Amino acid sequence: MQEQIMMPPEKKKTPLKEVLGVRHLYKSFGSNNVLNDFSLSLGEGENLVELGKSGSGKSVLIKCIIGLLSPDSGTIEVFGKNIPDLNQDDLDKIRAKVGFLFQSNALYDSMTVRQNLEFPLRRHWMRVEQPEVDKLVMDALEDVGLVHTVDMMPAELSGGMRKRIALARTRHGD
């Protein structure tokens, strides 16, 4: 008697709602072609890690996606909005929804951990009341296990702690 292995029926994947679409992106600086027909799609709930050699265009791509650089051609849509077409206020609103974890952490050395986490919530159009700001800050710190650092300065933290604080700051857009 031959043993049979029963496999569950294959589930059809529901396409994810696209939150980031980069299509046929080109960006050059003089004769240096940095991005050459680059395309990418990221769906809701997916995470993206961008890796590559030094000088391969990682920072240029990020700067194009968040509107700090304009592409030479191609399209960049974030949450259905065409980034190159947005004004500064609309760009700021999009940036507030996206978490960026920078290699250098980008913490303000003259601000406490609390102030660093509050800073992105202080935009004029967000209208977040102080009790909610306090809750968001403490929840973010709890998520990374660093509630006890709330009133410390970045210089008082280890490198790993600074990275976790920077990660906590990215969570405000959730």
C-alpha positions, 0 to 999 in steps of 0.5 A, a space after each residue: 500500500 502506497 502512502 499518500 500525502 494530502 496537501 491543502 488546496 492552494 489558496 489564491 493570493 489576494 493582491 495587496 493594495 499598492 502603497 508604493 509604486 515606482 515605475 521606469 525611474 531615471 535619475 542622473 547627475 551629469 553623465 552619471 546615470 544613478 537610476 536607470 529604468 528602476 521599478 518597484 511595487 510595495 503592497 500594504 503590510 509589506 516591509 522593504 529593506 533597501 540594500 546595495 553597494 556604496 554608490 549604487 543609488 540607494 539614497 537617491 532612490 529614497 530621496 526621490 520617493 520622499 520628494 527631496 529629489 525630482 526624477 528625470 523621468 518615471 513615476 513615483 506614487 505613494 498612497 496613490 499620490 504622484 510624488 513629483 506633483 505634490 506641493 510641500 504641505 501634501 509632501 509633508 502629509 505623505 512623509 508623516 505616514 511613512 517610517 524612515 529609519 536612517 543609517 545614522 539614526 538622525 536624532 537631534 542631539 540637543 533634544 531629549 528622547 521625549 522631544 525627539 519622539 514628539 518632534 514629528 507630531 508637532 506639525 501644524 496640520 496634525 493637531 494632536 493634543 498633548 495627552 495623545 502625544 504623551 501616550 504615543 511617545 510612551 507606547 513607542 518607547 514601550 514597543 522598543 523596551 526603552 521607557 526608562 530613557 524618556 528624559 535622557 539625551 541621545 549622548 547618554 544612550 548606547 548605539 543600539 539604544 539610539 537605533 531603537 529610539 529612531 525605530 520608535 520614532 518611525 512608528 508614529 505614522 502607524 
